[in-house]
Amino acid sequence: MATKDKTIKLKQVRSLIGCTNKQICSMKGLGLRKINHQVTVKDTSEARGMIKVVRHMVEVTTE
């Protein structure tokens, strides 16, 4: 019996211009590329850490 993995939906709402290198790397690691781009990532501690770094630039929706 397969268990359903929990996921998080992310949407980039702010630009990367003027951001630190850590924030830019976190956005790329999450798979976000440009404003209004949406991705779905697995709900892991690694993903939550990257989201915490860029929380002011993304909208988060849990499923």
SEDO-172022 format. One record per atom (N, C-alpha, C): x, y, z. Coordinates in steps of 0.2 Angstrom, whole numbers, plus 5000, padded with zeros to 4 digits. Example, Ala and Ser with C-alpha at 12.3 -4.5 7.8 and 13.67 -1.06 7.14 Angstrom:
BEGIN
506649725039 506249785039 506649845039 506449895035 506849955036 506450005039 
//
This chain:
BEGIN
500449945000 500050005000 500450065000 500450104995 500850164994 500550224999 501050265002 500850315006 500850385001 500450425002 500450484998 500950535001 501350564997 501850605000 501550675000 501650715006 501450775007 501850825002 501450875000 501850924995 501650994997 502051044995 501951114996 501951144989 501551184988 501451224982 501851294983 502251314979 502651384980 502451424973 502451484975 502351534969 502851594970 503251614966 503751664967 503351734965 503351774970 503051844969 503451904969 504151894971 504551954970 505251934966 505551984964 506151974960 506751954964 507251924960 507851904964 508351964963 508252024960 508652074960 508852104967 509452114968 509652134975 509652084981 509552024979 509551974984 510251944985 510351914991 510951884993 511051814988 511651794988 511851734985 511451674988 511451674994 511051614998 510351614995 510051674995 509351674993 509251654986 509651674981 509651654974 509751574973 510251554977 510351474977 509751434980 509451464985 508851434987 508251434983 508151484979 507551494974 507751444968 508351434966 508551394961 508451314963 508651304970 508551244972 507851214973 507351264974 506651254974 506351244968 506751264962 506451264956 506151324953 506151374957 505851434955 506251474950 505951504945 506351534939 506251614938 505551624939 505451694937 504751714941 504551774941 503951794945 503351764942 502951744946 502251704945 502451634943 503051604943 503151534942 502951494948 502551444947 502351394952 502651324951 502851304957 503151234958 502751194963 502851134963 502651084969 503251044971 503351054977 503951014980 503750974986 504150924987 503950874993 504050914999 503650895004 503750925011 504250895015 504850915014 505450895018 505750945022 506150925027 506550975031 506951025026 507250995021 507751035017 507351085013 506751065011 506351115007 506151165012 505951155018 505651205022 506251245024 506851225025 507451265026 507551325021 507451295014 507551345009 506951395008 506351375010 505751415010 505851465015 506151445021 506251495027 506751555025 507251535020 507751585018 507351635014 506851615009 506551665004 505851675006 505651665012 504951675014 504551735012 504951795011 504651855009 504551865002 504851814998 504751814991 504351764988 504051724992 503651664989 502951664993 502451634989 501851624993 501851544994 501651525000 501651455001 500951425002 500751364999 500151335000 500251265001 500051235007 500151165009 499551125006 499651065005 499151015003 499050965008 
//
